[in-house]
Each structure stands twice: as C-alpha cells, then as structure tokens.
C-alpha cells in the first residue's frame, strides 16, 4: 500500500521521467495534468482500496486455473474417462481461455475503459465456475472450463493497465506489480489444496462451488470499482477532442481491428522486447503449470500421499513467493538510494531495465530448483527434500515475472496492456500444451530426467535478462512503439 506522502514524492520524481498517459495522447489539454479527477492525482485512500479489490479478483481468477487438479481422478471415475492422456484437459482448457481472452480484453480496455469490462468478465467467470460444478459429462465440463478461462482472463489482462493508470512513478508501480504477482502465484497454489481436501470428502463438485462462493464474495466490492482510464475520464469531464487520433478513427472498424485488436499480436511478432520476454515467461509459466501434473506423480506415486496432503506440497512454493517480498522491498529501497546519490547506471536504466537484476538472481535459482526436485525425489529420501525445492522455485519464478513484467510495463507505458496481453496469451499457450506432455515425459524420462530437461531449458533462457542489461538501449532504439513514445514525450514537453 502507498501513503499520500509517498505518492507526493513519487509524483515529484516522475515529473522529469514519466509523462502522463493523458498528456502523451492529448498534449493540448495540459489542465488535465493537475486535475484532481485525473487517476494519477487520486489520494492513496482511493487508490489502495482499488488495488486491494483487484488483488482479490486476480486471486479468485487464478484459483480457477488449477482448481480441478487433485479432483481429476474423481471426475474421470464419475464420467467413465479412462485415458490418462486426458487428465490434464480440465486445466488446459481453462488456460486456452487465457490464450485468446487477453487478445480481446486488453486492447478493448484501452479503448472502452477498465470498469465495465472487469466487472462484466468477472461476473461471467463466476457464473461459469458454478456451471462447472453442475456438469453432467466430461465434454460439458471441458467446454465450461474453456469459457470460464476466457472470462477469467479479463481481469488478469486489464490489471496491468489499471496499474499504469493510477501509479505514475515506476517505483510505486513496481511495488504494486510485486503484490499483483504474489496474488497470481498464490491463486494456482490454492486450487489443488481446495480440490485435494474437498473431492474425497464432499465430492469433486464442491471444489467448484467453494470457488464460486469466493468469487461471489469478491464480486460485491468489485461493483464499486471506478473507471481508471485517464483519457476516457478526461473526455467525460472536459469533453472530447476532435483532433485526437482515436476520435478520427471512430467508426472505422477495419482500422480499429488493425490498430487495436491486432496490436498485441503485432507487438509479439515485431517488438524484440516483447518477443524475448514472452518466450522466457512462457517457458517459466508452462513449467509452473506442469507442476500440477508432476507433483501428484512425485508425492502421490512415490511418497503415497493422499490428494489433500499432496496439495500441501505446493505451500513451499508459496513460501518462496512470500520470501521474495522483503528482498524486493530492500532492493527497491536500494534503487531509491541510487537515485538520490545520482548513480549513473540507475539513471541510464531507469525506464525498463532497473528491475532486471531480480531476474538475473531468480533465473538461476529457478533452474537449480528443478534439478533439486528431480534428483531428490526418491523413496529412499525424505519427502521434505523435494518438497523444499519449491522455495527457490517460487522465489525464482516470481523474480523472473516481476522483472520481465516491469520491463514490459515501463518500456511501453500507455501500450502496457497490449504488451502484457501479448505476453499473457503466449505463455498461456505454452502452459496449455506442456501439462499435456507431463505424464509421458515423466514416464519415459523418469523424474530426474524430466526435471533435468526442464532445468536445462530454464538455464538457457536465463541469459535473456543479462542481454537486456547489456544491449537494452540498442534494442529500444529499434523498437517502433518505444520510438513512438519517445516522440510523443518530446511533443508533450514542448507544449
């Protein structure tokens, strides 16, 4: 959370570096810059509740991604599904929704606003989560899981845009992203615990109904979420500007499709920062979701744990995520110190690269944790040994995500939602596919071999943050969107 004093300090620091979204898009209306209705100028007492509600929304949406994990054997038995290759489908279908949803929701939020899209998609997610618990056959469940995932991706895709709307300074926004990432990491870890204890005792349907209750409780405060998109608020209070590019394009649906709805895909293919960040995040994210198939193989098959106790094996991953927070806060304060003393490296890398040392730390830890997990999982070794590999796994996972998402948000600013949508859909695609290969991979290669393969790939990808630190400035100079932002900032400062 932030205080009004911190917000004022952040605002003063940001004047020389980060240009407000509204001024960039419409530099002629300089009065909006100091308007109290501008989300950047909202008091902390208004921003903090918004952020808390969004964290609750993200947590609930992410619980759904792994919710059936430890209940799948019970679901397959009831519906007469015998093929083991299908047991990853309830989770994978949900993640398919994560692939396609952000391509629509994120750019739509940049044009139509955040409030109604967030509320609408989360409401429908709640309805379809409840419907999953009423499924009468396997095919119906998979279809409902797909639809649930599409609507669950709405709030997830929009939140990074909201953070860019209300937090002007990269330092404040970075702290908000850290808490957001903890929520996105904890949600999937809670899913197997819910289904692991509910399915054997109450029936697998209760897993979905418990998740529905949590979502419904979150929906009530979400109804009071205000609009945060600065351009739309400025138009509401000060009237539209006929010279704005968006106004001239209104009604031109073909151009809208090309410039807005296809923007995430364009950025994924042609923006080097988005492409490489998305590739790294996709691998890490895919391995994270593989764990929901791999942990039962390790802890139920090797250590003979019950589904509920197996679900508790995910808690060390959550512990690793929590341990990240004090490290992040200390590092954030160190960055503030570098700023105050006028450190040259800090000022050269202020936008986009100052969080990358976190990924330089987290990448090797994440890779090492996979080797640890694979080579300690044996009936001759205590279950605590592979279970505790989750601590560096969770710590490294969130370090990588915090750093790479901050690079995307700070590098692209007003296009942050589209950049993150491109990253979200690509990593969700890999998270959909990799779990389907988990059982064959662990069966054919064994637990040590499968984990070593994944650890080796992670180690190779961990060089990306180092390349960004080394050549980040040159990469941004070749970026179309980064150059557009630079030109818009120059025009805004000259007015």
ABEGO torsion letter per residue (X at the ends): XBBAAAAAAAAAAAAAABBBAAAAABAABAAAAABAABAAABBAAAAAAAAAAAAAAAAAAAAAAAAAAAAAAAAAAAAGBABAAAAAAAAAAAAAAAAAAAAAAAAAAAAAEAAAAAAAAAAAAAAAAAAAAABABAAAAAAAAAAAAAAAAAAAAAAAAAAAAABABAAAAAAAAAAAAAAAAAAAAAAAAAAAAAAAAAEAAAAAAAAAAAAAAAAAAAAABBBABAAAAAAAAAEBBAABAAAAABGBAAAAAAAAAAAAAAAAAABAAAAAAAAAAAAAAAAAAAAAAAAAAAAAAAAGBBAAAAAAAAAAAAAAAAAAAAAAAAAAAAAAAAAAAGBAAAAAAABGAAAAAAAAAAAAAAAAAAAAAAAABBAABBAAAAAAAAAAAAAAAAAAAAAAAAAAAAAAEAAAAAAAAAAAAAAAAAAAAAAAAAAAAAAAAEAAAAAAAAAAAAAAAAAAAAAAAAAAAAAAAABAAAAAAAAAAAAAAAX
